[in-house]
């Protein structure tokens, strides 16, 4: 059977370009994993990389006509809007008789299936959680199977979960498109799930009740890496696992085994991890094996926040992890939640001093993220359910993403100002990331100047609020525009090759 798999075009609106957590990195392999299993069962597969290849819906329409599939699968990613353009396109395909059946899959439909089925009845079903086996069974039977949501003949929405897959070794390699191989590193999956239960995370809820950290064997991972190296030559790899390390001593031993095997292949790679899994011996072995990049979720510089977020970590562990990584030559990327719904100015100050104390405000790309990020509230998380139960959850246009008002007005004002300022920076960077502009030769000085401006702007605004200034809306707008103009000026002057000095404002 011919199956067309679509990574739909995605455009993040300019006022949301710094909101990066609409789907986890692990989802980058979802379509490839489905394709790998379907291909192993003899189906003919076509993948359209609408996002990576910057395809228009007209481009995709032509591909669908040329391929003439029986089934269309769509990886639904929350787009910070309602995806109406996609739904209109799917309606068009059905109306023209170009596809027989359409199914959606991914994190977004796992939680928002009711909303999506109401907005887009063209879906014959939506896959809930891990998609491979469910998709394959649905293609072969043509009927709803465990692991799907669908609308029955009585116009009622039905949903049935299926058990998680504990035998990841048995899955075939994901099919990677040419577009995926052009991004500079090869995404690879070594495990699924996490042994943590953070209140803001929907990784485990995606897999379902009773889900846990599950791993492929080191041998199975190396087989996949070797096949890629044979076909493509030396490549950099990035493990998309939300937690590269398994729990406890066994997890450390597995990581050491992986390190020994990776070292033999002389490759470079990156991972993501919890701070309590950062151990000196293991990190040293991984760095010796080629580890270059690592993301850790610090989340807060306050122990009571870490407890409330159910991180099962401490500020001391955060700082120890940073020390171990830096001692081994790794400057990590970090996850951090500066603004929680119940934050006070004292909480924000503690977070800010933690970031300064641990030298986490020196790289503008990290600075812009850690100074800004509020807690994102997505359906499926404990935080979403708790706020909903407390009647504090605010929904605007979708049930998938919620928000809530900050308890302290001054915190709300600071978050608003810093959000607009950092967003201005990311908007200005967008042309570089899209490849429309080349990075200037003096980019390091550019980034250093903007970094200093962001840090100074945050500290001065926080200090004014701490001393009792109210900063009404008019004053906040004026302050925001002043800093945004400086950011734009820096970009303009560097485009002309000029040197810029940023001084603290009075």
N, C-alpha and C positions, 0 to 999 in steps of 0.2 A: 504494500500500500504506500502511496505517496503522502508524505507528511511534511508540511511547511511549518517551520518554527520561526517565530518572529520576536526579535528584540526590538520593540517599537521605538520610534523616535521620541526623544525626551528633551524638553526644554525647561530648564529651571528659571523661573522668573527672576528678574534682577533684584527684587527685594528679598529673595530667598537664596541667593547664590552662596551664602555661607552656611546654609543648613544642609549638611552632608549626610545625615543619618537616615535618609528615607528608605534605604535597604542596606543590609550588611554586605561586606565584601564577599562573603561566602556565596551570595546569590549570583555572582558573576559566572559561576560554572553550572548553574541550574539547567540552562538550555542545552549545553554541551553534554551534561550527564544524561538527559532524556534522549538526546540524539544518539549517544553511544549505545544505550540499551536497545533502542529501536533498530539501529543499524545491525546490532548483533542478532536480532530476530528476523532480519531479512527485509525490513522496510526501507524504502527509498527516502532519503532525508535531504531537505534543503533548509539552510539557515540564512535568514536575512538580518544583517547587523544594522538595524535602522539607526541606532545611536552611534556606534563606533564609525560606521561608514557614512554618517550624516545623510542618510537616505530621506527623501521626501515620501509622502504617502503615494504620490504618483509613481515614483520609482518602484515602490513595493507592489503597487497594483500591477505594473508591467511584469514583475517577477512572478507574481501569482498566476497571471495569465499564461506565461511561458511554461511554468512548472505543472500547472493543472493538478493541484493536490486534492485528495479526498478529505483531508483533515488539516485544519489550521490550529496550531498551538501558539498562544501568546504569553510571553513572560510579562506579567503585569507588574509594573513598578510604580509606586506612588510618586506622582509628578509634582507634588505641592499644589495641585489643582485637580479638577475633576475628570481629566482624560476624555473630555467630550469629543475632541478631534479623533481620537482612536476609535471611540464607540461609533461615530458616524462612518468611519472607514469600514468597520466590521459590518455594519448594516448594509453598506454599499456592496460588499463582497457577497453577502447572502442574497441580496436583491438581484444581483446579476448572475446568481447561480455559479459563482466561481469556486466556492468551497461547499462541501456537504455539511461538515460539522466544525464547530469552533470550541476550543477549551482554553481556559486561562490557568496560569499557575504562578507561584511565587509567594513571597511574604505578604504582600498587599492583599491578594484574594483569600489567603488563609484566614485572615481576620475580618475582612470587610466583604465577605462573599454575599451577604444579604444586600448590601448597598449596591454592589456591582451588578448583581443579577437583576435588580430593579431598574438601574440606569441602562443596562444593556442586555435585553432579553435575547439578543442574538447568540449569547453564550449558551451552548448546550450543556455546559457544566464547568465547574471550577475545581481545581485540585487543591486539597487541603494538606499542607505539610510536604513531606518528601514526595517528589513527583514521579520518579522513574517508573516504579512498578505499577502505580496507579494509571499513569498515562498508557503504558504498554497494554494493560488489561482492558482499558477503555477502548483503545484502538481496535483490539482484537474482538471485543464483544459488541461494541456499539451501544452499550447500555451503562447506566451509572454503576459504579463499583465502589467498594470501600476506599475511602480516601478522597471522596468527592462531595461537592455540594451541587444541587441541581433543582430545577423546578418540576414538580410532578404534574400529572394530567389535571389535578384539581387546582393548579396554580399555587401550590404551597411549596415553600422552599424547604428542601430536605438536606441534611448534612450527616455524613458518617465518617468518622475517623478510621484510620487503620493503624496497626502496630508499627512502631519504628523499625527500621532495618538494622539489625545488629551485625549482619555479615557484609560489611562494606568491602571486604576483599573480593567478594564475588562480583561486584559491579565492574563492567568494562570501563576502559579509559573514556573520559569525556572527549567528544569531538571538538577540537579547537579550530575556529575559523581563521582565515588569513588575517582578518582584522584583529583578532585576539593576539595573534603572534607578532603584531606590529607595535604593541603598546610598550615594549621595552623590557618586559619581564613576563614569565609564564606563570599564570596562576595555577596552583596545584592544591589539591585537598588531601590532607592527611588524617583528618578526624572531623567529626560532627558533634555539635552540642557543646555543653559546658557543664562543669560540676558546680558552678556558682549559681546563685539565684538572685541577681541584682534586680531591684524593683523597676528600673527603667529599661530593662533588656527584654526583647521578645524572641531571643534565639531558642531557648527551650520551649516556650509556649508554641512556637512554630512547629516543632516536632511533635508536641502533644503531651498529655499527662504521663508522668513517669519517665520522661525522656532524660537522658544522661549523656555524659561524654562517651563517645564511641570512636574507635580508631581503626584505621587500616594498619596492617603490620608494616614494620620498617621494610621488610623484603618486598612487599607489594608496592610500596611507594617508590622504591628504587627501580623496580621493573618499569614503572611508568616513566620515571625520569630518564632511564636509559633509552627507552623507545623514542622519547623526544630528542635526546642528544644525538642519536643515530640519524634521525630525520632532519634535524635543524642545526646541528653543531652546537658549540658552547652557547649557553643561554643563562640568564639570571632567572631565578625562580622566586615566587612569593607564595608562602603557605596562607591560604585564605581562611584557615581554621580560626574561629573566634578565640580558641585557646589551644595553642600549639602543644602545651604540656598537659598531660593527664594528671590526675590527682595524686598527691603524696609521693612516697618513695618510688613506687612503680612508674609513675609518670616521669620522674627524673631519670630513672634507669632507661626507659624507652628513648628519652631525648638523647642520652649519651650514646645509645646504640645507633640512633639516626645520625648523630654527629660523626661517628666513626665511618659510617657508610657514605655520608655526603662528602667527607674529606677525600675519600678515594676518587671521587669524580671531579674534584677541583672546580666546583661551581660556586657561584655567589647566590645568596638567598636572604629572604626576610621572613619574619614571623610576627605573630601577635600573642600576647601573654598577660597573665595576671601577675601583680607585683609579688605575691607570696610564692610564686614559682621561679623567681629570679634568684638562683643560687650560684655562688662563685664558680664552683667546679664545672657545673653544667654550661654556664654561659661561656666560660673560658674554652671549653671543648667545642661549642658551637661556633664561636668566633674563629677558632683555629680551623674549623671545617669550612668557613666561608660566610658566616653570618655577617651581614652588613646593616640591615635595617630591622628595627623592632618597635612595635607599638605596644605601650602598656596603658591600662586604664587606671590612672591615679584618682580621678574624679573629684577629690576634695583634699584640702589641707586641714580638715577638721575631723577629729575622731567621731564626734556625735553625728556629723553628716554621713560619714562612712557607715556608721551603724544604721542610720535611717535608710540609707540606700541599700542596705544589706550586702555590702561589698565583702564582708568577712575578711577585711584587711584593716590596717591601721596607718596613721601618718608615719609612724616609725618605719613600717615596712615600705611605705612609699619612698622614703628617703634612703633607706638601705638599698632598695632596688636601683635607684638612680646612681648611687655610689658604685655599686657592683658593675653596672653597665658602663659607666664612664671609665672605670678602672680598666675595663677591657676594650676601650676604644669605641664604644657605641654611644652616640648621642640619640636617645630615643625620641620618637614622636609620642605624644601623650594624649590620652582622653581626659577631659576635665569638665566639670559642671560648675561654672562660676556662680550661676544664679539658680537657686532652688526656689520653689514657690513660697516657702516660709523664711527665706533668708532675711537677716537683718544687716544693717550696715557694718556691724561688728563682725558678722560672719564673712562678709565680702572682704573686709580689711584683713581678716585672718587668712583667707584664701590668697589674697594679693601678696601678703608678706611671705607666705609659703612659696609662691612662685618666684618671688625675688630671691629669697634665701637659697633656693635650689637652682638658681641660674636658668630658669625656664622662660625668661622674657628677653632673650637675645636673638632669636631667630624670628623674623617677622611673620612667617607662615604659622609657626606655633603660637606666637604672641597673639595674632589676630583671632585665633581659635579659642585659646584659653581665657582671654580677657572677655570674650563675648558670650560664650555658649551658655544659654539657659538649659534647663532640663527639658528635653523633647519628650512629649507625652503621646505615645502611639498605642493604638488598640492592641490588646493582647498582653500588655505589661501589667504588673501589679500596681504600679503608680496610677495608671489609667483607671483601673477598677477601684482603687482606694478613693481617688478624687471623685469618681462617679458616685460612689456610695456616700461620700460626704457632701454631695450636691455642689461641688466646687468646679466640676469639669465643664468647660465651655466648648461647644462644638460650632464650627462655622463652615457650613457647606459640605462637610463630610463627617462621618462617624469615626473615620480612621485616625485622624489627628485631632487631639484635644489640646486645650490650653487652659490655663487658670490664672487668675489675677494674683499678682504679688501681694502679700499681706502688708508689707511696708511700702508706702507711696514713694519714699526716697529711693528705695531699691528699684522700683519700677521705672523711675526717672533715669537712673544710672543705666539700667539695662537698655532702655530705649535709645539713649544717647550713644552708648558704646556699640550697640547693634548697628546703628546707621553709619557710624564711622568705619567700623571694620568692613561693613558691606561695601562701602565706597571703595575701599582698598581692593576687595576681591573683584568688583566690577571693573576697575581699572586694569586688573591683572588678566581679565578674561581673554582679551585679544591675544595675549602671549600664550596662554594655555591652549587656545584654539588654533594656534599656529598662524594667526593672521599677522603677527608682528614677531620680529626676532628680538631676543633678550639683548639689551644694550650691553656694550663692553664694560661699562661701569655699573653693572647691576648690583654688585655687592654694596657699593656706597649708597645706591638708591634704596635698597632694602634696609640698610642700617639706619638711614635717615628717617624712613617711615616707621620703623620699629620704635625709634626713640620718641617720635611724635605720638604713637599710640600709647606707649607706656606713660609718658608725661601727661597726656590728655586724660587717661584713666585715673591716675593718681591725683591730679589736681581737681578733677570733678568729684571724686570720692571725698577728698579733703573738704571741699566746699560744703558738701552735703553733711559731712560729719560735724561741721561747726555750726550747723543749723540753718544754712541757706536753703530756701525752699526751691529755688530754680523753677519758676513757673514755666508754662509751656512756651511763652515767647522767649524767655531767657534760654531755655533748653534748645530751641530751634536756632537761636543766634550762635550759641556755643558750638552746636553740631556743625552748622554751616561754616563757621570759622575754621574748624579743624579739617573739614572736607575740602575746603578751598586750599589749605596748605598741602594736603595730600595730592590734589590735582596739580598744584604748582610744582611740587617735587617731580612728578612724572614729566611735566612739560619741560622743566629745566634740564632734566637728565636726557630727555630726547634731544636737546640742543647741545648735550655734552658739557653742561655747566656743573660746577661743584656746588653743593648745597650744605649749609650749616643750619641745624635746627637747635634753637635755644629754648630753654624753659620760658613760658610766658608768665607774666605776673598777674 
